[in-house]
Amino acid sequence: MKTPPIDTVIFDLGNVLIQWDPRHLYRKIFVGDEAGMEAFLAEVCTAEWNDQQDRGRPWKQGIAEAIERHPAQEAAIRAYFDRWPEMVPGAIDDAVAILKELRQQPLRLLALTNWSAETFPIAQARFDFLAWFDGIVVSGHERLAKPQAEIFELVIARFNLNPASAVFIDDSLRNVEAAMRQGMQAIHFAGAEDLRARLRALGMEISERAQ
């Protein structure tokens, strides 16, 4: 059976359109101590801990929990929220250029992001291109997060998608695989140049390189 044409493109945001890495902040805090920084991120403010905020846990509660586990690291723990904008150095401009091209086409543009409901407004105020989307689903608002099947099902239902006509783009392979299990086409983001080639292979009108 022939695959239907793409009518919806769904973007992840962090590390697809927007740079995010706590190391941008913590290199300033653990000056010259790369091992200490990595230990802090592996043992104190871990990816799993941050994921709880992405799933809707209030930052105040998350910070208190981490301080209870590691009271000697209180200042560094508090910085995770208080200095959160320093983890976000800017947009991924080459990928935003692709979004801009897609915006000129008769497509529905959506975003599905694992992001805290408390910090997402900071990104919205900073990055004008977030207003280009026809809809944005934020995990912190939904209390669901990728790669849970339920958040993909929510997007499909909320926007009345035909999954086979949608392509999902994410830098996490497990999220890409989760989208595919829902019947979506999906692209593992590995840079803007590769994304252009993959979208063109799906028959989309994208230039070979940024204009």
Secondary structure, DSSP 8 states (H G I E B T S, - for coil): -------EEEE--BTTTB---THHHHHHHSTT-HHHHHHHHHHTS-HHHHHHHHTT--HHHHHHHHHHH-GGGHHHHHHHHHTGGGG---B-HHHHHHHHHHHTSS-EEEEEE---TTTHHHHHHH-GGGGG-SEEEEHHHHT--TT-HHHHHHHHHHTT--GGGEEEEES-HHHHHHHHHTT-EEEE---HHHHHHHHHHTT----SS--
